[in-house]
Each structure stands twice: as C-alpha cells, then as structure tokens.
Amino acid sequence: RSFIRVREIHFFEAHTAHADEECATRQIQQDLEIVDNLMHDLCLPVIKARRPVWDTFPGAWYTIGIDAIMPNGRTLQVASCHHYRDQWAKAFDLTYENLNAEQQHCHQTTYGMSERLLGAIVGMHGDDNGLIMPPAIAPYQVVICPMIRKNSEVDTIAKSEEVAAILKSAGLRVKVDKRDIHAGQKYFDWEIKGVPLRLDIGPRDIENNSAFAARRTGGKEPLPLDNIVNECNRVLGEIADELRTRAAAHTENVVIPLTDLKDVEDGKIYEMPFDGTDAHAETIERTTGLSFLGDSTDSYGEEKPCFMSGKMTTRRVILAKTY
C-alpha cells in the first residue's frame, strides 16, 4: 500500500514541444508504444483508455491513462499521456519561428510514470515468500551461491567469481554471495528479494562442469558452464514468460460486458458501448460503484447501441473499481 496511496507521489515525466497538433499526436502514439514495450518487460497487463472529460488533466485537450490490472480485478493507474494542443502555449506565450519566419504557438505533450508502477509489480508478481522481480528490472538477475565446504580442495568461490565475470561481461547483473553461512539462509535472503535466478556451485557441480539453477518462479535444473551465458538468458526469458502467463491467468475473463447496472461483481472490469451524456455517466457510476476509466484505445470493430441512449457507436468504454 505504501506504493499505491501516499501523501506524496513521484512522477517521472517527459515534456515535449512540437510544431503542430499532428506532430504532437505522433509523440503520443510513440509514448503508447513505449508503454507496450515497458509493460511487456514488466510482465504487467494494462488497459489504455482516453479519460472522460471530467477526469482529463486540467488544461489538456485529452488524457490517456494507463491502468495496471491487479490480481483482485481492481485497476491501478501507473502512467498517463497528456496532449495539450497549443492551449498552454497560448496561456504562457510559448512560441517558435516557423518556416515562413512567423511566430507560432507550439503544441505540447507530457508522458509520465509514477512510483505506483512498483506497487503494481509487487502486487502482481509477489507471493507469500516475498518479491518476484521481472528479469528486465531485477537489480540482480542472477545470484551465485558457492557451496563452501571446510577442508575442501575445490575453491568454489573462485569458480563462482569466474562464472560471474563471464555473465557480467555479457551484460547480466550478477551477485556472488560469499557469506560463510548456511545455504538455506542465503536462499531465503535472495528469495524474499525476488532475484529471478539462483546458481548453486559446489564441488560436485564443478566436477560436472555445471551450475545448479533454481528459478524464483519454481523449478531446478543443471546448466552447463561451457554455455552459461546462453543458458542463463534462456532461463531468464522463460521466467519472464512464466510471469506473463501468471499475470494473464489473473486477468482471464476479468473484462466482461456490462449488462445490468444492479448486477456488478467484485473482481470484474466492465466494458460497454457508450455515447451518452455526463448525466448518464454519473448515473452509472453512482449505481454500480465503478469508475469510468474512459474510452479504450481499442474501439469496437462495428457499431453497437449505446448502453444508455441506444445511439449507435464504436466507443468502447471501460469501467472498474480502482485503487
């Protein structure tokens, strides 16, 4: 909860200025592509929706909110894009000289993400044993635990450092845990921190020229040291795919059509064709307890009758309970 509802929330923003509305709109489209790429790496299912007028950022022409779908069916806004046209430029007299040597007001956009993104990652991927960090953002993608045996002739620490150097040279973030403590304590420490992949290296593993790999998502297997970089990348990719599969399972059949204002289930997100008035929207929100996320960026392929007015529309409006 400390990431979701706090007195201060930090946004990390990009502000842009453009020659005209078309150029600014292309920037918004690029922002949404960045969202898709980022959420793929974070293994998070999201909804992108153009906010209703009453929930548009003050001074913006329109706002697109990016909402993560949480395991309990609620949504959490983690990012947003704002298209201002030239409204702010006119208010603050921000101009540039165009190709005709004339002063013209610029068009502006903002794209920002907030710390709530961390809350979404913890809420979606964490389990009873602690964090599970998606490999793309894990501070350590691989932790190597040398099996330290007293009076052993095999230097497992040196071998672990050698393997770590190979992995680091390939761009992986790696930590060697050389602490002389029980292996179980090491496992617990890294499991709770969500490190995706653990490699155990003991005398027998060195003899077999392999490392014993344990995935944070479950499953163990030996990996040949001769091909350790490719093997680790393969396993990390499979871990990310597993997180996406689990996230998809949480959201399967969550988004359903709204058919009755008085028959709303917890844990469901609703969609409906809507081209009604603000009064219609207020009635829906008050009756259902749901919030308008806005128009989905994926509209209906063919016209449907508006839920309230009956007017034909392709607008696909999303409603949900939000954090």
C-alpha positions in Angstrom: 0.0 0.0 0.0 3.0 2.3 0.6 3.4 2.5 -3.2 -0.3 3.0 -4.0 -1.9 5.7 -1.8 0.6 8.0 -0.1 0.6 11.7 0.7 3.3 12.4 -1.9 3.7 10.5 -5.2 6.6 11.0 -7.5 6.1 11.2 -11.3 8.9 10.8 -13.8 7.9 12.8 -16.7 8.9 13.7 -20.3 7.6 17.1 -21.6 7.8 17.8 -25.3 7.1 20.8 -27.6 6.1 20.4 -31.3 5.4 22.4 -34.3 1.7 21.4 -34.7 -1.1 19.1 -33.5 -0.2 16.3 -35.9 3.4 16.2 -34.7 2.3 16.2 -31.0 -0.2 13.4 -31.8 2.7 11.3 -33.3 4.5 11.8 -30.0 1.5 10.4 -28.0 1.4 7.4 -30.3 5.1 6.8 -29.7 4.5 7.1 -25.9 1.9 4.4 -26.1 4.4 2.2 -28.0 6.9 2.8 -25.2 4.1 1.8 -22.7 3.6 -1.5 -24.6 7.3 -2.3 -24.6 7.8 -1.4 -21.0 4.7 -3.3 -19.7 5.9 -6.4 -21.7 9.2 -6.3 -19.9 7.4 -5.7 -16.5 5.1 -8.6 -17.4 2.1 -6.4 -16.5 -1.4 -6.5 -18.2 -2.7 -2.9 -18.7 -5.6 -1.0 -20.0 -5.1 2.2 -22.0 -8.1 4.5 -22.0 -8.8 8.1 -23.0 -10.1 9.6 -19.8 -13.6 11.2 -19.8 -13.7 15.0 -19.9 -14.2 15.3 -16.1 -11.1 13.2 -15.4 -8.8 14.9 -18.0 -5.7 16.7 -16.7 -6.5 20.4 -16.2 -5.5 22.3 -19.3 -5.1 19.2 -21.5 -7.1 18.5 -24.7 -7.2 14.9 -23.7 -5.5 12.5 -21.3 -4.8 8.8 -21.8 -4.5 6.8 -18.6 -2.5 3.5 -18.4 -4.0 1.3 -15.7 -2.5 -2.0 -14.5 -4.9 -4.8 -13.9 -4.3 -6.1 -10.4 -4.9 -9.8 -9.3 -8.1 -8.8 -7.4 -9.7 -7.2 -10.5 -9.1 -3.7 -9.5 -7.1 -1.3 -11.6 -4.1 0.9 -10.6 -3.1 3.9 -12.7 0.6 3.7 -13.3 1.2 6.2 -16.1 -0.5 8.8 -18.3 -0.1 10.8 -21.5 -1.5 14.3 -21.9 -2.0 16.2 -25.2 -2.4 19.9 -24.7 -2.6 21.2 -28.3 -1.4 24.8 -28.1 -3.6 25.7 -25.1 -0.8 26.0 -22.5 1.5 27.7 -25.1 -1.1 30.4 -25.6 -1.5 30.8 -21.9 2.2 31.3 -21.3 3.0 32.8 -24.8 5.4 29.9 -25.8 6.2 30.5 -29.5 8.7 29.5 -32.1 9.6 30.8 -35.6 8.1 28.6 -38.3 9.5 28.1 -41.8 7.7 31.3 -43.0 9.6 33.3 -40.4 6.3 33.8 -38.4 5.8 33.4 -34.7 3.6 30.4 -33.9 2.4 28.8 -30.7 3.9 25.3 -30.1 1.9 22.2 -29.3 2.9 20.3 -26.1 2.6 16.8 -24.6 3.5 15.1 -21.3 4.2 11.4 -20.7 4.8 10.3 -17.1 5.1 7.2 -14.9 4.8 7.1 -11.2 6.1 5.0 -8.2 2.8 3.2 -8.3 4.5 1.1 -11.1 6.5 -0.6 -8.2 3.2 -1.2 -6.4 1.8 -2.9 -9.5 4.9 -5.1 -9.8 4.8 -6.2 -6.2 1.1 -6.7 -6.2 1.0 -8.7 -9.4 4.2 -10.8 -9.1 4.9 -11.2 -5.4 4.0 -14.3 -3.4 4.0 -15.5 0.2 7.8 -15.9 0.1 8.5 -12.3 -1.0 9.1 -10.4 -4.2 9.5 -11.8 -7.6 11.3 -9.3 -9.8 10.8 -9.4 -13.6 14.3 -10.2 -15.1 14.3 -7.0 -17.1 14.4 -4.8 -14.0 15.8 -7.1 -11.3 18.8 -5.3 -9.6 20.4 -8.7 -9.6 19.2 -11.0 -12.3 21.5 -13.9 -11.2 22.9 -14.6 -7.7 25.6 -17.2 -7.5 25.9 -19.2 -4.2 29.2 -21.1 -3.9 28.8 -24.1 -1.6 31.5 -23.6 1.0 32.9 -26.8 2.4 35.6 -26.8 5.2 38.8 -28.5 4.2 37.6 -28.8 0.6 40.3 -28.9 -2.0 37.9 -27.2 -4.5 37.7 -23.4 -4.5 34.0 -22.9 -5.2 34.3 -19.1 -4.5 36.9 -18.6 -7.2 34.9 -20.7 -9.7 31.8 -18.6 -8.8 33.7 -15.4 -9.4 34.9 -16.7 -12.7 31.3 -17.6 -13.8 30.1 -14.2 -12.6 32.7 -12.4 -14.6 31.6 -14.2 -17.8 28.0 -13.3 -17.1 28.7 -9.7 -16.3 30.8 -9.3 -19.5 27.6 -10.4 -21.4 25.6 -7.6 -19.7 23.9 -9.6 -16.9 23.6 -8.2 -13.4 25.2 -10.7 -11.1 26.0 -11.1 -7.4 28.2 -13.7 -5.8 27.1 -14.5 -2.2 30.4 -15.4 -0.5 29.0 -15.3 3.0 30.0 -18.2 5.2 26.5 -19.0 6.4 24.1 -21.9 6.0 22.9 -22.2 2.4 19.3 -22.1 3.5 19.8 -18.6 4.9 21.3 -17.5 1.6 18.4 -19.0 -0.3 15.8 -17.2 1.9 17.6 -13.8 1.6 17.6 -13.9 -2.2 14.1 -15.4 -2.5 12.5 -12.7 -0.4 14.3 -10.0 -2.5 12.9 -11.6 -5.7 16.1 -12.5 -7.6 14.9 -14.4 -10.7 17.7 -17.0 -11.0 20.0 -18.6 -8.4 23.0 -20.6 -9.4 24.5 -23.0 -6.8 28.1 -24.1 -7.4 29.6 -26.9 -5.3 32.5 -29.3 -5.7 30.3 -31.8 -7.5 28.9 -29.2 -9.8 32.5 -28.1 -10.7 33.4 -31.7 -11.3 30.4 -32.0 -13.7 31.2 -28.6 -15.3 27.8 -27.3 -14.5 25.9 -25.0 -12.1 22.6 -26.0 -10.4 19.9 -23.4 -11.3 16.9 -22.6 -9.2 14.2 -20.3 -10.6 12.3 -17.9 -8.4 9.1 -19.0 -10.1 9.9 -22.7 -9.3 11.9 -25.4 -11.0 15.5 -26.5 -10.8 17.9 -27.8 -13.4 21.7 -28.1 -14.1 23.2 -25.6 -16.6 26.4 -26.4 -18.5 29.1 -23.9 -17.7 30.5 -24.1 -21.2 27.4 -22.3 -22.4 26.4 -20.5 -19.3 25.6 -17.1 -20.9 23.1 -18.5 -23.4 21.6 -20.9 -20.8 21.1 -18.1 -18.2 19.5 -15.8 -20.9 17.2 -18.7 -21.9 16.1 -19.4 -18.4 15.6 -15.7 -17.6 13.4 -15.4 -20.7 11.4 -18.4 -19.6 11.0 -16.9 -16.1 9.6 -13.7 -17.8 7.2 -15.7 -19.9 6.0 -17.6 -16.8 5.3 -14.2 -15.1 3.3 -13.1 -18.1 1.4 -16.4 -18.1 0.5 -16.0 -14.4 -0.5 -12.4 -14.9 -2.7 -13.4 -17.9 -4.3 -16.1 -15.7 -5.2 -13.4 -13.2 -6.9 -11.3 -15.8 -8.5 -14.0 -17.9 -12.3 -13.4 -18.2 -11.9 -10.3 -15.9 -13.1 -7.8 -18.6 -16.7 -8.6 -19.4 -19.7 -6.7 -20.9 -21.9 -4.6 -18.6 -25.5 -5.9 -19.0 -27.2 -4.7 -15.8 -26.4 -1.8 -13.5 -27.6 -3.7 -10.5 -25.6 -6.9 -11.2 -22.0 -5.9 -10.7 -19.5 -8.4 -9.3 -16.3 -7.7 -7.3 -13.2 -8.6 -9.2 -14.6 -7.7 -12.6 -13.8 -4.9 -15.1 -16.6 -3.9 -17.4 -16.9 -2.7 -20.9 -19.8 -1.2 -22.8 -20.7 0.8 -25.9 -21.3 4.3 -24.6 -22.1 7.6 -26.3 -24.3 9.1 -23.6 -24.2 12.3 -21.5 -22.3 13.3 -18.4 -25.6 12.7 -16.5 -25.8 9.1 -17.9 -22.2 8.5 -16.8 -22.9 9.9 -13.3 -25.9 7.6 -13.0 -23.8 4.6 -14.0 -21.0 5.4 -11.5 -23.4 6.1 -8.7 -25.5 2.9 -9.3 -22.6 0.5 -9.9 -19.8 1.9 -7.6 -17.5 1.7 -10.6 -15.3 4.4 -12.1 -15.1 5.4 -15.7 -11.6 4.7 -17.0 -12.6 6.2 -20.3 -12.6 5.2 -24.0 -10.4 2.2 -24.6 -7.7 2.8 -27.3 -9.2 -0.4 -28.9 -12.7 0.6 -30.0 -15.4 -1.8 -31.2 -14.9 -3.1 -34.8 -18.6 -2.4 -35.6 -21.2 0.0 -34.2 -23.2 -1.1 -31.2 -26.1 0.6 -29.4 -25.1 2.9 -26.5 -25.8 1.3 -23.2 -27.8 4.3 -22.0 -29.1 6.2 -25.1 -29.3 3.5 -27.7 -27.4 5.6 -30.2 -25.1 3.6 -32.4 -21.4 4.0 -31.6 -18.0 2.2 -31.8 -16.8 3.8 -28.5 -15.7 1.0 -26.1 -15.8 2.5 -22.6 -14.1 0.7 -19.6 -15.3 0.8 -16.0 -13.6 -0.6 -13.0 -13.0 -0.4 -9.3 -9.8 1.5 -8.8 -7.1 2.0 -6.2 
